[in-house]
Amino acid sequence: MRAVQCLEYGQPLSIAEFDDPKPREGQVCIEVEAAGVNYVDALIVRGEYQIKPPTPFVAGSEVAGRICAVGSGVEGASVGDRVFSMTGFGGFAERVVVALDRINRIPDSMSAGQAAAFTQSYSTALFSLRDRAHLASGESVLVLGGAGGVGRATIDVAKARGANVIAAASSSEKLDACRALGADSVIDYSTEDLKTRARELSGGGVDVVVDPIGGALAEQALRAMGYLGRYLVIGFAAGEIPRLPLNQVLLRNRSILGVDWGAWMIANGAAQRELLADLLEMVEAGQLSPSEPSVYPLDQAESALDDLMNRRVNGKAVLVP
Ligand SMILES: NC(=O)c1ccc[n+]([C@@H]2O[C@H](COP(=O)([O-])OP(=O)(O)OC[C@H]3O[C@@H](n4cnc5c(N)ncnc54)[C@H](OP(=O)(O)O)[C@@H]3O)[C@@H](O)[C@H]2O)c1
């Protein structure tokens, strides 16, 4: 089978032939139909993530496809089942082996592409809004990077939970995508003043800020929050970790909340399975509408990661073998 290898951190990825992986006891092998391309995958192959696997390794942390082989002792899953799974590593490949308790069935309404791009973004969104910010129906949520992976999932989940969503992004195409997902209003932060517009659109100050970007927008977003506003620190896609004036946290009794879904998920496997089950229930009930991702062939993994890191992807991307 073919798979995308990181031979050395920061060097271009290469595609190579490998023996087909064989599932052992309690494992299944997935014939990959789509592999999600995540910001974290880009950080890992650049050696810029907190987890640094020894090189060479096959990149790729989530996939969707069909089970093509099962190991001994596997019950409740069969060859041909449509499933998606977090893989840790090894997802940018034609086949990957995962433990049985990591797989989930793909709802009939979801394509392989939607499923491959679902777990990380949507789990982060629900964990952030529900478990960290305790978002209540009717509250306002300002989503930065609204057309990105985390941003889109956040808009979708926030709308499903009855929020008034203000999505912010850097171009009219990206803002159109936010509106299509249900955002109530939008701000183009490449041309508009984020703080002023967010305050106007929320009637005085937003209740929750979701920030996967960091950089210069962070202080404006903090200042846009109202009484008891909660600021969710998700990531630093802009590359710069902002320093924020703490008087702006004291004022209006605001809070800044860290979100480390990845570490939480590793330490709380059962709770993550429940969270994902809640999300899948919302999909089945028609309450969530994950966007179809942009598609790249498997051997274009390098371009897909490069486009993602340089703001050229509008939404999620997947690799298709
Ligand atoms: N804390 C957690 O648990 C957790 C979980 C998942 C992801 N994350 C982190 O969240 C961040 C976003 O992830 P994502 O999957 O949403 O990524 P993404 O799909 O690439 O979206 C990031 C968005 O950031 C905006 N952006 C602004 N400046 C940018 C720059 N200099 N380079 C790239 N993008 C820039 C872009 O929107 P505009 O062009 O519209 O500005 C882009 O759509 C990453 O740092 C990731 O590591 C954290």
The ligand as a Gaussian input file, in Angstrom:
#p B3LYP/6-31G(d) Opt

LIG

0 1
 N       -6.974000      23.613000      21.752000
 C       -7.410000      22.544000      21.110000
 O       -7.876000      21.584000      21.711000
 C       -7.338000      22.542000      19.609000
 C       -8.031000      21.590000      18.852000
 C       -7.982000      21.673000      17.450000
 C       -7.216000      22.672000      16.857000
 N       -6.530000      23.546000      17.641000
 C       -5.726000      24.636000      17.071000
 O       -6.608000      25.595000      16.546000
 C       -5.958000      26.289000      15.481000
 C       -6.866000      26.292000      14.261000
 O       -7.101000      24.970000      13.828000
 P       -8.049000      24.741000      12.561000
 O       -8.151000      23.273000      12.385000
 O       -9.290000      25.520000      12.680000
 O       -7.137000      25.362000      11.423000
 P       -7.580000      25.954000      10.008000
 O       -8.666000      25.111000       9.430000
 O       -6.349000      26.133000       9.244000
 O       -8.220000      27.377000      10.381000
 C       -7.425000      28.372000      10.966000
 C       -7.967000      29.723000      10.551000
 O       -7.104000      30.696000      11.138000
 C       -7.122000      31.849000      10.334000
 N       -5.774000      32.432000      10.308000
 C       -5.475000      33.690000      10.674000
 N       -4.174000      33.924000      10.531000
 C       -3.636000      32.806000      10.040000
 C       -2.312000      32.463000       9.661000
 N       -1.288000      33.338000       9.775000
 N       -2.082000      31.229000       9.177000
 C       -3.089000      30.342000       9.080000
 N       -4.382000      30.614000       9.435000
 C       -4.648000      31.845000       9.900000
 C       -7.593000      31.442000       8.956000
 O       -8.808000      32.158000       8.700000
 P       -8.817000      33.606000       8.011000
 O       -7.982000      33.534000       6.777000
 O      -10.244000      33.829000       7.762000
 O       -8.224000      34.538000       9.051000
 C       -7.916000      29.956000       9.057000
 O       -9.170000      29.643000       8.459000
 C       -4.618000      25.593000      15.271000
 O       -3.625000      26.338000      15.954000
 C       -4.813000      24.239000      15.925000
 O       -3.594000      23.687000      16.370000
 C       -6.579000      23.499000      19.000000

